[in-house]
Amino acid sequence: MRNYIVSAIGAKLSQESGILELMNDLGETVALRPDMLTLGGGNPAEIPEMQTIWRKSAERLMKDGDEFDKALAHYDAPQGETRFLDAFAAMFREQFNLPISRANVAVTSGAQLGAFSLFNLLAGQTKDGRARKILVPLVPEYVGYADMGVEPGLFIGVPGKITYPNPDDRSVFKYAVDFNSVEAVLRKEDVAAILLSRPTNPSGNLITRAELVKLDALAEKYDALLIVDNAYGGPFPGILEDKTELDSVFWTPRAILFYSLSKIGLPSLRTAMMIAPEEIVERVSAMTAILGLANNSLGQRLAFPLVQSGEILSLSREVVLPYYRKRRTDAIEIVRREFARVGVDVRLHKSEGAFFLWLWTPELKCGSKALYRRLKEKGVLAIPGSGFFYGLSDMEVENRDPEFERSREQTLRVSFSSSELVVERGLRIIAETIAEMTANSRAY
């Protein structure tokens, strides 16, 4: 293969990355290894009731010849389709009292591309020579963010504090925000925005409302924005256990909120919505025009009637949440049973949302990447945890919690959105494989 000379930016964006490895594995599984037990990736479940809803919406669109032709044969404005923007803003204004209009909403081709535009709009080298950063206040955080910076070193991460909700039971843990460390970074660095997913991908951690209020106060104090990715959160798709989060929306003048149609059943249509100050919307829309001309129109038109009527909210509460709640309960039971059967200590992060389990096996010495490769050989795809720990300064390792440091190489993200049989078989193989690998390490 010819060794092309590429730009620094081109080299950075085309290098090996956690998200590239993940998406390649998912594509290979679908195309070449249909027998693979897929417990990796963020692909949502095909919930029968939601599939029926989307089919009906597609049938309605096809019967309306004019709308169907617009969806397939016409560009929307870079900001999004006007009727959809109006309906989306109206839903948040009327249901949750957000003082927003169409001017505060931008559609992007998936939250991934929207976040890329936003991060590189806000952070990096400025005209006046500042080097602005994106602060991740609780690591581990979504691996897809890690390599989004056009410039290197865009992200600064703060380790989550490992806590135990029940001090007498170390089988369940939870990450909490270390506010002293967060403020220390804000004092030292030029931070453009504080970034978090909620519920957090990978751990299913729901940063509490009180923590969110404190982060917002810090954002105000240090003149930063607060970016909250609600891809799994409330009010839709609503894959979380806190009812308050389904009935309300956290918003302040500093907040930028991302929502997505992916986890409610339309992942391949790459349609996300950003709520933000008007100037941010204008600039991200301008970037959309350069990067891709316009966004996917089909997703907006399929979802329009559900957004206009507010049915997307009731479907989240009555269909999507109960489905994943049962799958979560079943998956946790299988983990407990299978790891007890093979005699391996496993700690689960308290699962408060999304459709992942975050497994921490303190006896694993060889690292999560080695475990990932062994599992692939055995026909199971799960995601090694190490890639979710990014933005952490090596200079500060000595001051970190040793337990946190060890856990970085001992975690695994497992999705329970596949079929019940796939999840059960996959978790059984994971438990047996970890047992084999820990037994081998004990032997030396």
C-alpha positions as CSV (number, residue, x, y, z in Angstrom):
1,M,0.0,0.0,0.0
2,R,1.3,3.4,-0.9
3,N,2.4,5.6,2.0
4,Y,0.6,8.8,1.2
5,I,1.7,12.1,2.7
6,V,-1.2,13.4,4.7
7,S,-1.9,16.5,6.8
8,A,-1.5,16.5,10.6
9,I,-5.3,16.7,10.9
10,G,-5.8,14.0,8.3
11,A,-3.4,11.7,10.2
12,K,-5.2,12.3,13.5
13,L,-8.7,11.7,12.2
14,S,-7.7,8.6,10.2
15,Q,-5.6,6.9,12.9
16,E,-6.6,3.8,14.8
17,S,-9.2,4.8,17.4
18,G,-11.5,3.1,19.9
19,I,-14.6,4.1,18.0
20,L,-13.2,2.9,14.6
21,E,-12.4,-0.5,16.1
22,L,-15.9,-0.7,17.6
23,M,-17.7,0.2,14.4
24,N,-15.5,-2.0,12.2
25,D,-16.2,-4.9,14.6
26,L,-20.0,-4.2,14.4
27,G,-19.9,-4.1,10.6
28,E,-17.9,-7.2,10.4
29,T,-20.3,-9.0,12.7
30,V,-23.3,-8.2,10.6
31,A,-21.6,-8.9,7.2
32,L,-19.2,-11.8,7.9
33,R,-19.9,-13.3,11.3
34,P,-23.7,-13.6,11.8
35,D,-23.0,-16.2,14.5
36,M,-21.1,-13.7,16.7
37,L,-22.8,-13.0,20.0
38,T,-23.0,-9.2,19.9
39,L,-22.9,-7.7,23.3
40,G,-21.0,-4.6,22.1
41,G,-21.9,-1.3,20.4
42,G,-24.7,1.0,21.0
43,N,-27.2,-0.5,18.6
44,P,-30.7,-0.4,20.2
45,A,-33.0,-3.4,20.4
46,E,-35.6,-3.9,17.8
47,I,-38.6,-3.5,20.0
48,P,-41.6,-4.9,18.2
49,E,-44.0,-2.2,19.3
50,M,-41.6,0.5,18.1
51,Q,-40.9,-1.3,14.9
52,T,-44.6,-1.2,14.2
53,I,-44.8,2.5,14.9
54,W,-42.0,3.3,12.5
55,R,-43.5,1.1,9.8
56,K,-46.8,2.9,10.1
57,S,-45.1,6.3,9.9
58,A,-43.2,5.1,6.8
59,E,-46.5,4.0,5.2
60,R,-48.1,7.3,6.0
61,L,-45.1,9.1,4.4
62,M,-45.2,7.0,1.3
63,K,-49.0,7.7,0.8
64,D,-48.3,11.4,0.9
65,G,-46.6,11.7,-2.5
66,D,-45.5,15.3,-2.0
67,E,-43.9,14.6,1.4
68,F,-42.3,11.4,0.2
69,D,-40.7,13.2,-2.7
70,K,-39.4,16.0,-0.5
71,A,-37.9,13.4,1.9
72,L,-36.0,11.7,-0.9
73,A,-35.4,14.3,-3.6
74,H,-34.9,17.6,-1.9
75,Y,-32.3,19.1,0.4
76,D,-33.5,20.7,3.7
77,A,-31.8,23.8,5.0
78,P,-28.6,22.9,7.0
79,Q,-30.3,23.7,10.3
80,G,-33.0,21.1,9.6
81,E,-36.5,20.7,8.1
82,T,-38.6,23.7,9.2
83,R,-41.8,21.9,10.3
84,F,-39.7,19.4,12.3
85,L,-37.7,22.2,14.0
86,D,-40.9,24.0,14.9
87,A,-42.5,20.9,16.3
88,F,-39.4,19.9,18.3
89,A,-39.1,23.4,19.9
90,A,-42.8,23.5,20.6
91,M,-42.7,20.1,22.4
92,F,-40.0,21.3,24.8
93,R,-41.6,24.7,25.2
94,E,-45.1,23.4,26.0
95,Q,-44.2,20.2,27.9
96,F,-41.1,21.4,29.8
97,N,-41.3,25.2,29.8
98,L,-38.1,25.7,28.0
99,P,-38.0,29.3,26.5
100,I,-36.9,28.1,23.1
101,S,-38.0,28.5,19.5
102,R,-36.9,27.0,16.2
103,A,-33.8,29.3,16.4
104,N,-32.5,27.3,19.3
105,V,-32.7,23.9,17.5
106,A,-30.3,22.4,15.0
107,V,-30.6,18.9,13.4
108,T,-27.3,17.1,12.9
109,S,-26.4,13.9,11.1
110,G,-26.3,11.9,14.3
111,A,-25.1,13.2,17.7
112,Q,-21.5,12.0,16.8
113,L,-21.1,14.4,13.9
114,G,-23.0,17.1,15.9
115,A,-20.6,16.7,18.8
116,F,-17.6,16.8,16.4
117,S,-18.8,20.2,15.0
118,L,-19.6,21.6,18.4
119,F,-16.3,20.5,20.1
120,N,-14.1,21.9,17.4
121,L,-16.2,25.1,17.2
122,L,-15.7,25.8,20.9
123,A,-12.3,24.4,21.8
124,G,-8.8,24.4,20.3
125,Q,-6.6,27.3,19.3
126,T,-8.4,30.7,19.1
127,K,-7.6,33.7,17.0
128,D,-6.2,35.5,20.0
129,G,-3.9,32.6,20.9
130,R,-5.9,30.9,23.6
131,A,-5.9,27.1,23.8
132,R,-9.4,26.1,25.0
133,K,-10.3,22.7,26.3
134,I,-13.3,20.5,26.8
135,L,-13.6,19.2,30.4
136,V,-15.0,15.7,31.0
137,P,-16.0,15.9,34.7
138,L,-16.4,12.1,35.2
139,V,-14.2,9.6,33.6
140,P,-15.0,6.9,32.2
141,E,-17.0,8.6,29.5
142,Y,-18.1,7.8,26.0
143,V,-15.2,6.5,23.9
144,G,-16.6,8.1,20.7
145,Y,-15.7,11.6,22.0
146,A,-12.0,10.7,22.7
147,D,-10.6,11.3,19.2
148,M,-13.0,14.1,18.0
149,G,-10.6,16.9,18.5
150,V,-9.0,18.2,15.3
151,E,-6.2,19.5,17.5
152,P,-4.5,17.1,20.0
153,G,-5.2,17.4,23.7
154,L,-8.6,18.8,23.3
155,F,-10.1,16.9,26.3
156,I,-9.2,17.0,30.0
157,G,-10.7,14.3,32.1
158,V,-11.3,14.0,35.8
159,P,-11.5,10.5,37.3
160,G,-14.8,9.6,38.8
161,K,-14.8,8.8,42.6
162,I,-15.5,5.1,43.2
163,T,-18.3,4.9,45.8
164,Y,-20.3,2.1,47.2
165,P,-24.1,2.9,47.7
166,N,-24.2,0.2,50.3
167,P,-20.9,0.3,52.2
168,D,-21.3,-3.3,53.3
169,D,-21.8,-4.6,49.7
170,R,-18.8,-4.0,47.4
171,S,-20.5,-5.9,44.5
172,V,-22.3,-2.7,43.4
173,F,-20.3,0.6,42.9
174,K,-21.0,4.0,41.5
175,Y,-18.9,6.8,40.1
176,A,-19.4,10.3,41.6
177,V,-18.1,13.6,40.5
178,D,-15.0,14.8,42.3
179,F,-15.9,18.5,42.4
180,N,-12.6,19.6,44.0
181,S,-10.7,18.2,41.1
182,V,-13.1,19.6,38.6
183,E,-12.7,23.1,40.0
184,A,-9.0,22.7,40.1
185,V,-9.0,22.0,36.4
186,L,-11.3,25.0,35.7
187,R,-8.9,27.3,37.6
188,K,-5.9,26.0,35.8
189,E,-7.1,25.5,32.2
190,D,-9.1,27.6,29.7
191,V,-12.2,25.5,29.6
192,A,-14.7,26.2,26.8
193,A,-17.3,23.6,28.0
194,I,-18.0,20.9,30.5
195,L,-19.2,17.7,28.7
196,L,-21.1,14.6,30.0
197,S,-23.4,11.9,28.7
198,R,-26.5,11.3,30.9
199,P,-27.0,8.4,31.6
200,T,-23.3,7.9,31.1
201,N,-22.1,5.6,28.3
202,P,-20.4,3.2,29.3
203,S,-21.4,2.8,33.0
204,G,-25.1,3.5,33.0
205,N,-24.3,6.1,35.7
206,L,-26.9,8.9,36.1
207,I,-25.1,12.0,37.2
208,T,-27.6,13.3,39.8
209,R,-29.6,16.4,39.5
210,A,-27.7,17.9,42.4
211,E,-24.4,17.2,40.7
212,L,-25.7,18.7,37.5
213,V,-26.7,21.9,39.3
214,K,-23.2,22.2,40.8
215,L,-21.6,21.6,37.4
216,D,-23.8,24.3,36.0
217,A,-22.8,26.7,38.8
218,L,-19.1,26.0,38.0
219,A,-19.7,26.5,34.3
220,E,-21.2,29.9,35.1
221,K,-18.4,30.8,37.5
222,Y,-15.7,30.0,34.9
223,D,-17.6,31.2,31.8
224,A,-18.0,27.8,30.3
225,L,-20.9,26.1,28.5
226,L,-22.4,22.8,29.8
227,I,-22.9,20.1,27.2
228,V,-25.3,17.2,28.1
229,D,-25.7,14.3,25.7
230,N,-29.1,12.8,26.4
231,A,-28.8,10.0,23.8
232,Y,-30.2,7.5,26.3
233,G,-31.8,10.0,28.7
234,G,-35.0,11.9,29.3
235,P,-37.5,12.8,28.2
236,F,-36.9,10.5,25.3
237,P,-35.8,7.7,24.6
238,G,-36.2,7.6,28.4
239,I,-33.9,4.6,29.1
240,L,-33.4,5.6,32.8
241,E,-35.0,4.7,36.1
242,D,-35.4,8.2,37.7
243,K,-39.0,9.3,37.0
244,T,-38.0,12.9,37.6
245,E,-35.8,12.8,34.6
246,L,-38.7,11.7,32.4
247,D,-41.0,14.5,33.6
248,S,-38.5,17.3,33.4
249,V,-35.6,18.7,31.4
250,F,-32.5,20.3,33.0
251,W,-31.8,23.5,31.1
252,T,-30.0,26.8,31.8
253,P,-28.8,29.6,29.5
254,R,-25.4,27.9,29.4
255,A,-26.7,24.4,28.5
256,I,-26.4,22.7,25.2
257,L,-28.5,19.6,25.0
258,F,-28.2,16.7,22.5
259,Y,-31.1,14.3,21.7
260,S,-31.2,11.5,19.2
261,L,-33.6,9.3,17.3
262,S,-31.2,6.4,17.3
263,K,-32.1,4.8,20.6
264,I,-35.8,5.1,20.0
265,G,-35.4,2.9,16.9
266,L,-33.8,4.8,14.0
267,P,-30.0,4.4,14.4
268,S,-29.2,4.0,10.7
269,L,-31.0,7.3,9.8
270,R,-28.4,9.4,11.7
271,T,-30.7,12.1,13.0
272,A,-29.9,14.1,16.2
273,M,-31.2,17.4,17.6
274,M,-29.2,20.0,19.5
275,I,-30.8,22.6,21.7
276,A,-28.5,25.6,22.2
277,P,-28.1,29.4,22.2
278,E,-29.0,30.9,18.8
279,E,-25.4,31.8,17.9
280,I,-24.3,28.2,18.5
281,V,-27.1,26.9,16.4
282,E,-26.2,29.3,13.6
283,R,-22.6,28.3,13.6
284,V,-23.2,24.5,13.8
285,S,-25.6,24.8,10.9
286,A,-23.0,26.7,8.9
287,M,-20.6,23.9,9.6
288,T,-23.2,21.3,8.5
289,A,-23.4,23.1,5.1
290,I,-19.7,22.7,4.7
291,L,-19.3,19.2,6.0
292,G,-22.4,17.7,4.4
293,L,-24.7,20.3,2.8
294,A,-27.7,19.2,4.7
295,N,-29.0,16.5,7.1
296,N,-30.9,13.2,6.6
297,S,-34.5,14.3,5.8
298,L,-36.1,10.9,6.2
299,G,-35.6,10.6,9.9
300,Q,-37.1,14.0,10.6
301,R,-40.2,13.3,8.5
302,L,-40.7,9.8,10.0
303,A,-40.5,11.3,13.5
304,F,-42.4,14.5,12.8
305,P,-46.0,13.2,13.7
306,L,-44.7,11.6,17.0
307,V,-42.9,14.9,17.9
308,Q,-45.8,17.1,16.9
309,S,-48.3,15.1,19.0
310,G,-45.9,14.4,21.9
311,E,-46.4,10.7,21.4
312,I,-42.6,10.2,21.3
313,L,-42.7,11.0,25.1
314,S,-45.5,8.5,26.0
315,L,-43.9,5.8,23.9
316,S,-40.6,6.3,25.8
317,R,-42.4,5.9,29.1
318,E,-44.8,3.1,28.2
319,V,-42.9,1.0,25.6
320,V,-39.2,1.7,25.6
321,L,-38.5,2.0,29.3
322,P,-40.4,-1.1,30.4
323,Y,-38.7,-3.1,27.7
324,Y,-35.1,-2.2,28.8
325,R,-36.0,-2.4,32.4
326,K,-36.8,-6.1,32.1
327,R,-33.8,-6.7,30.0
328,R,-31.6,-5.0,32.6
329,T,-33.1,-7.0,35.5
330,D,-32.6,-10.3,33.6
331,A,-29.0,-9.4,32.5
332,I,-28.0,-8.5,36.1
333,E,-29.4,-11.8,37.4
334,I,-27.5,-13.7,34.7
335,V,-24.2,-12.0,35.6
336,R,-24.6,-12.7,39.3
337,R,-25.5,-16.4,38.6
338,E,-22.7,-17.1,36.1
339,F,-19.9,-15.3,37.9
340,A,-20.9,-17.1,41.1
341,R,-20.9,-20.4,39.2
342,V,-17.3,-19.9,38.1
343,G,-16.2,-18.4,41.4
344,V,-15.0,-15.0,40.1
345,D,-15.5,-11.7,41.9
346,V,-17.4,-9.2,39.8
347,R,-18.5,-5.7,40.6
348,L,-21.3,-4.0,38.7
349,H,-21.8,-0.3,38.4
350,K,-25.2,0.7,39.6
351,S,-27.3,0.5,36.5
352,E,-29.4,3.7,36.4
353,G,-30.0,4.0,32.7
354,A,-28.9,3.2,29.1
355,F,-28.6,-0.5,28.0
356,F,-25.2,-1.4,29.2
357,L,-23.7,-3.2,32.2
358,W,-20.3,-2.1,33.3
359,L,-18.4,-5.0,34.7
360,W,-15.4,-4.6,36.9
361,T,-13.4,-7.8,37.7
362,P,-10.6,-7.0,40.2
363,E,-8.9,-10.3,39.7
364,L,-8.3,-9.6,35.9
365,K,-4.6,-9.0,35.6
366,C,-4.0,-9.2,31.8
367,G,-6.1,-6.2,30.9
368,S,-9.4,-5.6,29.2
369,K,-7.9,-5.5,25.7
370,A,-6.6,-9.0,26.1
371,L,-10.0,-10.1,27.4
372,Y,-11.6,-8.5,24.4
373,R,-9.4,-10.4,22.0
374,R,-10.0,-13.7,23.7
375,L,-13.7,-13.1,23.7
376,K,-13.7,-12.4,20.0
377,E,-11.9,-15.7,19.4
378,K,-14.8,-17.4,21.3
379,G,-17.4,-15.6,19.3
380,V,-18.4,-12.9,21.7
381,L,-18.2,-9.2,21.0
382,A,-18.0,-6.9,24.1
383,I,-16.2,-3.6,24.6
384,P,-13.0,-3.3,26.6
385,G,-13.2,-0.6,29.2
386,S,-9.8,0.9,28.8
387,G,-10.8,3.1,25.9
388,F,-13.3,5.0,28.0
389,F,-10.6,6.3,30.3
390,Y,-9.2,9.2,28.3
391,G,-8.1,12.8,28.9
392,L,-6.3,11.8,32.1
393,S,-2.9,13.4,32.7
394,D,-0.1,10.9,33.4
395,M,1.5,13.6,35.6
396,E,-1.3,13.2,38.1
397,V,-1.3,9.4,38.5
398,E,0.4,9.4,41.8
399,N,-2.4,11.4,43.3
400,R,-5.2,9.2,42.1
401,D,-7.1,6.6,43.9
402,P,-5.2,3.3,43.4
403,E,-8.4,1.4,43.1
404,F,-9.5,3.6,40.2
405,E,-6.1,3.1,38.5
406,R,-6.4,-0.6,38.7
407,S,-10.0,-0.6,37.5
408,R,-9.0,1.1,34.2
409,E,-7.7,-2.2,32.9
410,Q,-10.3,-4.5,34.5
411,T,-13.6,-3.2,33.1
412,L,-15.9,-4.4,30.3
413,R,-18.9,-2.8,28.7
414,V,-21.7,-5.3,27.9
415,S,-24.9,-4.4,26.0
416,F,-28.1,-6.2,26.9
417,S,-30.0,-5.0,23.8
418,S,-29.5,-8.2,21.8
419,S,-31.9,-11.1,22.1
420,E,-32.4,-12.8,25.5
421,L,-30.6,-16.0,24.2
422,V,-27.6,-14.0,22.9
423,V,-27.2,-12.1,26.1
424,E,-27.4,-15.2,28.3
425,R,-25.0,-17.2,26.2
426,G,-22.6,-14.3,25.8
427,L,-22.5,-13.5,29.5
428,R,-21.9,-17.2,30.3
429,I,-18.9,-17.2,28.0
430,I,-17.6,-13.9,29.4
431,A,-17.7,-15.3,33.0
432,E,-16.0,-18.6,31.9
433,T,-13.3,-16.7,29.9
434,I,-12.5,-14.4,32.8
435,A,-12.3,-17.4,35.1
436,E,-9.8,-19.0,32.8
437,M,-7.7,-15.9,32.4
438,T,-7.7,-15.2,36.2
439,A,-6.8,-18.8,36.9
440,N,-3.8,-18.6,34.5
441,S,-2.6,-15.4,36.1
442,R,-2.8,-17.0,39.6
443,A,-0.6,-19.8,38.3
444,Y,2.4,-17.5,37.7
